[in-house]
Amino acid sequence: MMYVRALPTTDVNRNTEWFTYPGVWTTYILILFFGWLLVLSIFNCSPGMAWTIVHLAHFSVTYHFFHWKKGTPFGDDQGIYNRLTWWEQIDNGKQLTRNRKFLTLVPVVLYLIASHTTDYQHPMLLFNTLAVFIMVVAKFPHMHKVRIFGINAGQ
Amino acid sequence: MITIPYLTAVSTYFSYGLLFAFGQLRDYSRLIFDWWSTNNLQGYAPICLAHEDFYIRRLYHRIQDCFGRPIASAPDAWVDVVERYSNDNNKTLKRTTKSKRCLNLGSYNYLGFGSFDEYCTPRVIESLKKFSASTCSSRVDAGTTSVHAELEECVANYVGKPAAIVTGMGFATNSAIIPVLIGKGGLIISDSLNHTSIVNGARGSGATIRVFQHNTPAHLERVLKEQIAEGQPRTHRPWKKIIVVVEGIYSMEGEICQLPEIVSICKKYKAYVYLDEAHSIGAIGKTGRGVCELLGVDPADVDIMMGTFTKSFGSCGGYIAGSKDLIQYLKYHCPAHLYATSISTPSAQQIISAIKVILGEDGSNRGAQKLARIRENSNFFRAELTKMGFEVLGDNDSPVMPIMLYNPAKIPAFSRECLRENVAVVVVGFPATPLLLARARICISASHSREDLIKALQVISKAGDITGIKYFPAAPKKQEENKDSIKLD
């Protein structure tokens, strides 16, 4: 039985502090892998199509929860994070930390796997490329707190 | 230091992910459902933003029967827990008229003053008849009685400081006093696991807040050095005042603060120390004087000592003890003193009588017995739980012991299983604790007898086997039996 130590963090934001404990990265990768197996068993498609579906589903879910939804799911912090998306909240707003680099890498690796296993065919290549482009640009340090054309700036 | 098995960490994240996903699906279907049905609340704004409520609606309400259980008797070693039932899957709970007698492992009844006491209760009733239940006034108008003056003197002597001020509510003591002590241009450095009252007070004060890693004096020193070198946020002028806020016993960890190191660091960098002894006053130390006595720190080194009377003294309210100048300043400026109703006189009398019992001034040695018993009980319970293989946090001598659960499903399972066997425990999850580290928090009291503790150990062991929370291997049983050993499953 492998044990890990859970060191206390200095992050007071309960919405993002869970990401600093051990085991998160492994869980993330395992969810993606089991998602791929699930898609393969339900849709009975080729492995490449399954990776494309996983990549696009991952894009929509993580874009919505990391870059669209703002605030925290509980009211205890009196709404001080109500204008920040989850991506802007983690690590207290500090850019280019290990967590952020890992989260930027995952969509890129998924994109490479998806496009390789579909042999770079159209139309999957177009969708995959668009998805990874939006994902990676949204995670740039320069995009911190930027709202293009005022989209999602409300409230 | 919390040690988690790796598989448990991964499965806990997965469980929370699943609960979160189902919560979101239910929210979307509720959105679609509500779009079709009409409501008669046109033109009204929503009470709270939809996303702010998510945790309460979709995670907390599912296991609501484990929290907020009403009790029907005094919170002694045994308590009557009212039974509740729900017809709509825990969204609303209805009380029945029945109650079951349970062993009370959740009340902060450290010295057993939570129910009838042969010295305190007659005096409280006398005071109730003489002064009535409420003073109906703030301290500066007509709310100071002779009992209040005696109480402040008594508390100051007990804690070892020149003067003290007493307020009617423990939470309000922190959230009303910190803004008076420090304002814009000051720096508050607080432990990362400080209580919400301190966080509220700090946010309300307008000072800059920095957090240091829990109970790690080395990190505190680093943060202090950095902040003193940088100065105020934009102007880089020196800070007007620096206050370091720590707690005596952290209520969610049961850990005792490393006060000697922290006090020496604060002296070196000329920062003030604010010690919140809500759980440690009356419960630890040879004469119950709290963490300063236990760790051998001179009370004169701690600038502001705060505490509450709800835990060890069986009453309500909080106090701040410090130098005469500080207390004089607080009496002129603190809103809890100027505007809030003063602490009710019978409660004040209860505190005075409890302190007299603890110090042995009532003519018996019940106080010393209680302090010895709570130390014995805590150490016995903690040792037995660790032997059974549970992961128990907290230092020796601390009467608070959290048992780690981790998985969200084990929170209601453990709580309900214990209640079925007539043991009432308190379980805590996110967001009071970090997401991964849900726990069941046990508070030992001096009024628990050895048989009570043995029954509690049996029930907890059985519940632990069913829910699978014995994360460490159990210690091998000793071959010889002496008269103190007990057979446990």
HADDOCK unambig.tbl for C-alpha pairs under 7 A between the chains (distance, minus, plus):
assign (segid A and resid 1 and name CA) (segid B and resid 5 and name CA) 6.54 0.50 0.50
assign (segid A and resid 2 and name CA) (segid B and resid 5 and name CA) 5.58 0.50 0.50
assign (segid A and resid 2 and name CA) (segid B and resid 6 and name CA) 5.69 0.50 0.50
assign (segid A and resid 3 and name CA) (segid B and resid 3 and name CA) 6.09 0.50 0.50
assign (segid A and resid 3 and name CA) (segid B and resid 4 and name CA) 5.36 0.50 0.50
assign (segid A and resid 3 and name CA) (segid B and resid 5 and name CA) 4.16 0.50 0.50
assign (segid A and resid 3 and name CA) (segid B and resid 6 and name CA) 5.52 0.50 0.50
assign (segid A and resid 4 and name CA) (segid B and resid 3 and name CA) 5.51 0.50 0.50
assign (segid A and resid 4 and name CA) (segid B and resid 4 and name CA) 5.35 0.50 0.50
assign (segid A and resid 4 and name CA) (segid B and resid 5 and name CA) 6.13 0.50 0.50
assign (segid A and resid 4 and name CA) (segid B and resid 6 and name CA) 6.08 0.50 0.50
assign (segid A and resid 5 and name CA) (segid B and resid 1 and name CA) 6.89 0.50 0.50
assign (segid A and resid 5 and name CA) (segid B and resid 2 and name CA) 5.76 0.50 0.50
assign (segid A and resid 5 and name CA) (segid B and resid 3 and name CA) 4.48 0.50 0.50
assign (segid A and resid 5 and name CA) (segid B and resid 4 and name CA) 6.24 0.50 0.50
assign (segid A and resid 6 and name CA) (segid B and resid 1 and name CA) 6.96 0.50 0.50
assign (segid A and resid 6 and name CA) (segid B and resid 2 and name CA) 5.35 0.50 0.50
assign (segid A and resid 6 and name CA) (segid B and resid 3 and name CA) 6.08 0.50 0.50
assign (segid A and resid 6 and name CA) (segid B and resid 4 and name CA) 6.94 0.50 0.50
assign (segid A and resid 7 and name CA) (segid B and resid 1 and name CA) 6.86 0.50 0.50
assign (segid A and resid 8 and name CA) (segid B and resid 213 and name CA) 6.56 0.50 0.50
assign (segid A and resid 8 and name CA) (segid B and resid 214 and name CA) 6.38 0.50 0.50
assign (segid A and resid 9 and name CA) (segid B and resid 213 and name CA) 6.12 0.50 0.50
assign (segid A and resid 10 and name CA) (segid B and resid 192 and name CA) 5.53 0.50 0.50
assign (segid A and resid 10 and name CA) (segid B and resid 211 and name CA) 6.04 0.50 0.50
assign (segid A and resid 10 and name CA) (segid B and resid 212 and name CA) 6.03 0.50 0.50
assign (segid A and resid 10 and name CA) (segid B and resid 213 and name CA) 5.30 0.50 0.50
assign (segid A and resid 12 and name CA) (segid B and resid 192 and name CA) 6.80 0.50 0.50
assign (segid A and resid 14 and name CA) (segid B and resid 431 and name CA) 6.46 0.50 0.50
assign (segid A and resid 14 and name CA) (segid B and resid 434 and name CA) 6.84 0.50 0.50
assign (segid A and resid 18 and name CA) (segid B and resid 434 and name CA) 6.51 0.50 0.50
assign (segid A and resid 18 and name CA) (segid B and resid 435 and name CA) 5.58 0.50 0.50
assign (segid A and resid 18 and name CA) (segid B and resid 436 and name CA) 6.84 0.50 0.50
assign (segid A and resid 23 and name CA) (segid B and resid 6 and name CA) 6.73 0.50 0.50
assign (segid A and resid 23 and name CA) (segid B and resid 9 and name CA) 5.77 0.50 0.50
assign (segid A and resid 23 and name CA) (segid B and resid 10 and name CA) 5.43 0.50 0.50
assign (segid A and resid 24 and name CA) (segid B and resid 10 and name CA) 6.94 0.50 0.50
assign (segid A and resid 27 and name CA) (segid B and resid 10 and name CA) 5.48 0.50 0.50
assign (segid A and resid 27 and name CA) (segid B and resid 13 and name CA) 6.82 0.50 0.50
assign (segid A and resid 27 and name CA) (segid B and resid 14 and name CA) 6.77 0.50 0.50
assign (segid A and resid 72 and name CA) (segid B and resid 52 and name CA) 6.14 0.50 0.50
assign (segid A and resid 73 and name CA) (segid B and resid 51 and name CA) 5.38 0.50 0.50
assign (segid A and resid 73 and name CA) (segid B and resid 52 and name CA) 4.62 0.50 0.50
assign (segid A and resid 73 and name CA) (segid B and resid 53 and name CA) 6.19 0.50 0.50
assign (segid A and resid 73 and name CA) (segid B and resid 54 and name CA) 5.16 0.50 0.50
assign (segid A and resid 73 and name CA) (segid B and resid 55 and name CA) 5.47 0.50 0.50
assign (segid A and resid 74 and name CA) (segid B and resid 52 and name CA) 4.69 0.50 0.50
assign (segid A and resid 74 and name CA) (segid B and resid 53 and name CA) 5.69 0.50 0.50
assign (segid A and resid 74 and name CA) (segid B and resid 54 and name CA) 6.49 0.50 0.50
assign (segid A and resid 74 and name CA) (segid B and resid 55 and name CA) 5.56 0.50 0.50
assign (segid A and resid 75 and name CA) (segid B and resid 52 and name CA) 5.25 0.50 0.50
assign (segid A and resid 75 and name CA) (segid B and resid 53 and name CA) 6.73 0.50 0.50
